[in-house]
Amino acid sequence: PGDMPGYFLNDFDQAARILADLDRPGIGLQFDLWHAARLEPDPLAIWHRVQPLVSHVQIAGLASRAEPCAAARVFCDRITDAGYGGWISAEYRPTPGAGFDWCAQWRAADLARGGRQG
């Protein structure tokens, strides 16, 4: 509601109701962590409500939608450790000159944790 006032779809529970009404197995929910964090202080609470519908997760830095932050990393670790195996992508506004250092750091941490690839 803050980014696009008047946009018809403005929370995850509403999206879940729409998906239930559609009852189409090939249609899933994109869980945008940045938007979830703006809607509720605990995005994991939203995740637990809608997780069975999620087919894609999108991450960014939670404060300014810059490169994914430590909180995004913790979120990704929690959901993958709990069994989520779908897509996770990053959509963010790059900080000038930042590059993809965050991605290399996450990959190194994944390998140190036991080898999650990609």
VMD Tcl script that draws the C-alpha trace (Angstrom):
set ca {
  {0.00 0.00 0.00}
  {2.90 2.41 0.58}
  {4.64 1.89 -2.75}
  {1.62 1.81 -5.05}
  {-1.38 3.36 -3.26}
  {-4.60 2.05 -4.73}
  {-3.04 -1.10 -6.23}
  {-5.63 -3.85 -5.90}
  {-3.33 -6.52 -4.44}
  {-1.70 -5.29 -1.27}
  {-1.10 -8.18 1.10}
  {-0.13 -11.83 1.07}
  {-3.33 -13.08 2.70}
  {-5.36 -11.44 -0.06}
  {-3.11 -13.13 -2.65}
  {-3.63 -16.47 -0.88}
  {-7.42 -16.02 -1.04}
  {-7.22 -15.22 -4.75}
  {-5.11 -18.33 -5.40}
  {-7.59 -20.42 -3.42}
  {-10.46 -19.03 -5.49}
  {-8.61 -19.76 -8.72}
  {-7.80 -23.31 -7.62}
  {-5.16 -23.76 -10.33}
  {-2.27 -26.04 -9.33}
  {0.13 -24.42 -11.82}
  {-0.17 -20.95 -10.30}
  {1.89 -20.04 -7.26}
  {2.73 -17.08 -5.09}
  {5.87 -14.99 -5.39}
  {7.00 -14.23 -1.85}
  {8.77 -10.87 -1.93}
  {10.71 -10.57 1.32}
  {11.14 -6.80 1.02}
  {7.39 -6.28 0.70}
  {6.66 -8.77 3.48}
  {9.00 -6.88 5.82}
  {7.17 -3.65 5.04}
  {3.80 -5.23 5.83}
  {4.71 -7.00 9.09}
  {7.60 -6.76 11.54}
  {8.18 -10.52 11.20}
  {8.18 -11.67 7.56}
  {8.50 -15.28 8.75}
  {5.00 -14.99 10.22}
  {3.68 -14.21 6.73}
  {5.86 -16.99 5.29}
  {4.34 -19.58 7.62}
  {0.83 -18.56 6.58}
  {1.42 -18.72 2.82}
  {4.39 -21.08 2.36}
  {2.42 -23.93 0.76}
  {1.45 -21.54 -2.05}
  {4.95 -20.14 -2.67}
  {6.71 -21.06 -5.89}
  {9.28 -18.27 -5.94}
  {11.04 -16.12 -3.32}
  {12.45 -12.70 -4.08}
  {14.93 -10.98 -1.75}
  {16.59 -7.60 -1.27}
  {18.03 -5.50 1.51}
  {15.21 -4.85 3.94}
  {16.00 -1.24 4.82}
  {16.41 0.28 1.38}
  {15.90 -2.51 -1.18}
  {19.63 -2.49 -1.91}
  {21.76 -5.65 -2.05}
  {20.39 -8.50 0.07}
  {21.28 -7.96 3.72}
  {22.10 -10.23 6.67}
  {18.41 -10.48 7.61}
  {17.60 -11.68 4.09}
  {20.35 -14.25 4.44}
  {18.92 -15.50 7.75}
  {15.47 -15.71 6.18}
  {16.79 -17.75 3.21}
  {18.70 -20.08 5.53}
  {15.61 -20.66 7.67}
  {13.27 -21.43 4.82}
  {15.71 -23.69 2.98}
  {16.68 -25.49 6.19}
  {12.94 -26.07 6.73}
  {12.59 -27.66 3.30}
  {11.87 -24.88 0.79}
  {13.54 -25.93 -2.45}
  {12.07 -23.49 -4.95}
  {13.56 -20.51 -6.69}
  {15.16 -17.67 -4.76}
  {16.14 -14.58 -6.71}
  {17.29 -11.08 -5.89}
  {15.53 -7.96 -7.09}
  {17.07 -4.84 -5.66}
  {18.39 -1.38 -6.40}
  {22.17 -1.82 -6.64}
  {24.36 0.43 -4.59}
  {26.74 2.19 -7.01}
  {30.03 0.30 -7.10}
  {28.81 -2.54 -4.86}
  {29.00 -5.28 -7.47}
  {28.10 -8.83 -6.55}
  {30.26 -9.22 -3.44}
  {27.19 -10.22 -1.44}
  {26.58 -13.13 -3.80}
  {30.14 -14.46 -3.48}
  {29.93 -14.16 0.31}
  {26.62 -16.07 0.39}
  {28.01 -18.80 -1.84}
  {31.08 -19.20 0.38}
  {28.84 -19.39 3.44}
  {26.63 -21.99 1.71}
  {29.61 -24.16 0.93}
  {30.88 -23.80 4.51}
  {27.44 -24.88 5.80}
  {27.55 -28.12 3.86}
  {27.53 -27.43 0.20}
  {24.19 -26.02 -0.89}
  {24.94 -25.22 -4.52}
  {23.81 -22.23 -6.59}
}
mol new
graphics top color blue
foreach p $ca { graphics top sphere $p radius 0.5 }
foreach p [lrange $ca 0 end-1] q [lrange $ca 1 end] { graphics top cylinder $p $q radius 0.2 }
display resetview
